[in-house]
Amino acid sequence: MNFNIEIPASKNELIELLSEYKNKKYRIGAGCTDLIMELRKKPEDDLTVINISQINDEDFNNIKLSNNKIVIGANTNVVKICTNNEVVTNFPTLKEAAQNLASNQIRQVATIGGNICTASPSGDLICALMALKANLEIIDFAGNKRSVSILEFYKGVRITDLKKSEFLSSIEIDLNKVNPKNMYSGFIKIGTRKSMECSVVSLAYHIQLNENYKVISAGLAFGASAPTVIFAYDACDFLINKNITELKNNEIDEFANHILKYASPIDDLRATAWYRKQVLFNISKSILEEFSKTN
Ligand SMILES: Cc1cc2nc3c(=O)[nH]c(=O)nc-3n(C[C@H](O)[C@H](O)[C@H](O)COP(=O)(O)OP(=O)(O)OC[C@H]3O[C@@H](n4cnc5c(N)ncnc54)[C@H](O)[C@@H]3O)c2cc1C
């Protein structure tokens, strides 16, 4: 594997490089845990890797609170995500997705931006961020910024809305409606083994209740069962205004079917499409059954 490497030291240097490489062949590398695998499988000639891992920028490499939002720099590594107090308190679904990603060694270098931009249908952080309806801030080679919802970002298998000469700068999650006291939020990952394994099926849920267990807002997304991670709009609508301690069995089935109807899995090395659908149905039901049992 042969390529040239550019190592910008700041976001401004990155922007300058993107401008310089506008009409040339390049790839951005952050932790490079996905990129190296991809280039090993499909080597490219005359390629430059713009390695952004050395960029020294507080906002790009960390998690901050700003205007009642949590802002996560795209270069933040996965360890920081599972240990950050704001994430742990307000967004358990994201903490659990991060905690279960690969292994401790990989979590030290793998970044949230890399997980989002590699656009794998089994991307664990993507799944949690969709349930949280996160917004992505993108910057281009001229320094122009734009914002796009993660719900609109994925266009097909490993295809995103990111244009050439743009990079992902940060991820914002709204804190306005979050009340950790009445929240039901988590991440279920089914794999062929406990660690170092991509999801066979995953489900992220972030449900805000009032003090009487009535659902005020809901975010549900699943991974590894369609060409992209999918947000289950109808399952979210189904829950609104329902008391989740009083759901009957037929309603729980209906809820799981609302998720399943978005699934279009394939057979691959890890599991068959049939198995993935069964598992997705069962884990969808289980989140409501578990809640009733424990409350
Ligand atoms: C053994 C192993 C186990 C794994 N297990 C899991 C798992 O359990 N769950 C899971 O979800 N993933 C898993 N992965 C995949 C990978 O580790 C994650 O997707 C990781 O978050 C990628 O981050 P990175 O910084 O290494 O990305 P990189 O490899 O550096 O980049 C990935 C892609 O994103 C682009 N990119 C990176 N940053 C930016 C940016 N700021 N702007 C624009 N484009 C950008 C790159 O150009 C590249 O196309 C695993 C990988 C390995 C090797």
Ligand as a Chemical Component Dictionary entry (heavy atoms), coordinates in Angstrom:
data_LIG
# 
_chem_comp.id                   LIG 
_chem_comp.type                 NON-POLYMER 
_chem_comp.pdbx_formal_charge   0 
_chem_comp.three_letter_code    LIG 
# 
loop_
_chem_comp_atom.comp_id 
_chem_comp_atom.atom_id 
_chem_comp_atom.alt_atom_id 
_chem_comp_atom.type_symbol 
_chem_comp_atom.charge 
_chem_comp_atom.model_Cartn_x 
_chem_comp_atom.model_Cartn_y 
_chem_comp_atom.model_Cartn_z 
_chem_comp_atom.pdbx_ordinal 
LIG C1  C1  C 0 -11.496 -4.694 14.402 1  
LIG C2  C2  C 0 -12.507 -3.613 14.160 2  
LIG C3  C3  C 0 -13.685 -3.627 14.883 3  
LIG C4  C4  C 0 -14.652 -2.640 14.660 4  
LIG N1  N1  N 0 -15.807 -2.683 15.394 5  
LIG C5  C5  C 0 -16.757 -1.735 15.178 6  
LIG C6  C6  C 0 -17.971 -1.756 15.932 7  
LIG O1  O1  O 0 -18.173 -2.591 16.822 8  
LIG N2  N2  N 0 -18.901 -0.820 15.635 9  
LIG C7  C7  C 0 -18.714 0.149  14.682 10 
LIG O2  O2  O 0 -19.597 0.965  14.464 11 
LIG N3  N3  N 0 -17.552 0.195  13.975 12 
LIG C8  C8  C 0 -16.583 -0.703 14.197 13 
LIG N4  N4  N 0 -15.400 -0.655 13.474 14 
LIG C9  C9  C 0 -15.219 0.388  12.447 15 
LIG C10 C10 C 0 -14.415 1.648  12.887 16 
LIG O3  O3  O 0 -13.532 1.402  13.940 17 
LIG C11 C11 C 0 -15.349 2.823  13.247 18 
LIG O4  O4  O 0 -16.220 3.094  12.185 19 
LIG C12 C12 C 0 -14.563 4.092  13.594 20 
LIG O5  O5  O 0 -15.379 4.965  14.327 21 
LIG C13 C13 C 0 -13.989 4.823  12.384 22 
LIG O6  O6  O 0 -13.286 5.961  12.847 23 
LIG P1  P1  P 0 -11.844 6.345  12.281 24 
LIG O7  O7  O 0 -11.467 7.632  12.933 25 
LIG O8  O8  O 0 -10.894 5.228  12.444 26 
LIG O9  O9  O 0 -12.204 6.567  10.746 27 
LIG P2  P2  P 0 -11.209 6.545  9.493  28 
LIG O10 O10 O 0 -10.863 5.153  9.149  29 
LIG O11 O11 O 0 -10.103 7.502  9.685  30 
LIG O12 O12 O 0 -12.183 7.157  8.377  31 
LIG C14 C14 C 0 -13.334 6.462  7.955  32 
LIG C15 C15 C 0 -13.982 7.214  6.796  33 
LIG O13 O13 O 0 -14.466 8.474  7.229  34 
LIG C16 C16 C 0 -13.821 9.550  6.517  35 
LIG N5  N5  N 0 -13.607 10.604 7.515  36 
LIG C17 C17 C 0 -13.057 10.476 8.749  37 
LIG N6  N6  N 0 -13.164 11.637 9.421  38 
LIG C18 C18 C 0 -13.756 12.517 8.585  39 
LIG C19 C19 C 0 -14.141 13.891 8.706  40 
LIG N7  N7  N 0 -13.960 14.608 9.836  41 
LIG N8  N8  N 0 -14.747 14.475 7.645  42 
LIG C20 C20 C 0 -14.957 13.781 6.504  43 
LIG N9  N9  N 0 -14.634 12.482 6.331  44 
LIG C21 C21 C 0 -14.042 11.866 7.376  45 
LIG C22 C22 C 0 -12.571 8.951  5.923  46 
LIG O14 O14 O 0 -12.204 9.613  4.735  47 
LIG C23 C23 C 0 -13.019 7.519  5.661  48 
LIG O15 O15 O 0 -13.737 7.442  4.444  49 
LIG C24 C24 C 0 -14.418 -1.625 13.688 50 
LIG C25 C25 C 0 -13.199 -1.601 12.981 51 
LIG C26 C26 C 0 -12.251 -2.576 13.211 52 
LIG C27 C27 C 0 -10.972 -2.512 12.434 53 
# 
loop_
_chem_comp_bond.comp_id 
_chem_comp_bond.atom_id_1 
_chem_comp_bond.atom_id_2 
_chem_comp_bond.value_order 
_chem_comp_bond.pdbx_ordinal 
LIG C1  C2  SING 1  
LIG C2  C3  SING 2  
LIG C2  C26 DOUB 3  
LIG C3  C4  DOUB 4  
LIG C4  N1  SING 5  
LIG C4  C24 SING 6  
LIG N1  C5  DOUB 7  
LIG C5  C6  SING 8  
LIG C5  C8  SING 9  
LIG C6  O1  DOUB 10 
LIG C6  N2  SING 11 
LIG N2  C7  SING 12 
LIG C7  O2  DOUB 13 
LIG C7  N3  SING 14 
LIG N3  C8  DOUB 15 
LIG C8  N4  SING 16 
LIG N4  C9  SING 17 
LIG N4  C24 SING 18 
LIG C9  C10 SING 19 
LIG C10 O3  SING 20 
LIG C10 C11 SING 21 
LIG C11 O4  SING 22 
LIG C11 C12 SING 23 
LIG C12 O5  SING 24 
LIG C12 C13 SING 25 
LIG C13 O6  SING 26 
LIG O6  P1  SING 27 
LIG P1  O7  DOUB 28 
LIG P1  O8  SING 29 
LIG P1  O9  SING 30 
LIG O9  P2  SING 31 
LIG P2  O10 DOUB 32 
LIG P2  O11 SING 33 
LIG P2  O12 SING 34 
LIG O12 C14 SING 35 
LIG C14 C15 SING 36 
LIG C15 O13 SING 37 
LIG C15 C23 SING 38 
LIG O13 C16 SING 39 
LIG C16 N5  SING 40 
LIG C16 C22 SING 41 
LIG N5  C17 SING 42 
LIG N5  C21 SING 43 
LIG C17 N6  DOUB 44 
LIG N6  C18 SING 45 
LIG C18 C19 SING 46 
LIG C18 C21 DOUB 47 
LIG C19 N7  SING 48 
LIG C19 N8  DOUB 49 
LIG N8  C20 SING 50 
LIG C20 N9  DOUB 51 
LIG N9  C21 SING 52 
LIG C22 O14 SING 53 
LIG C22 C23 SING 54 
LIG C23 O15 SING 55 
LIG C24 C25 DOUB 56 
LIG C25 C26 SING 57 
LIG C26 C27 SING 58 
# 
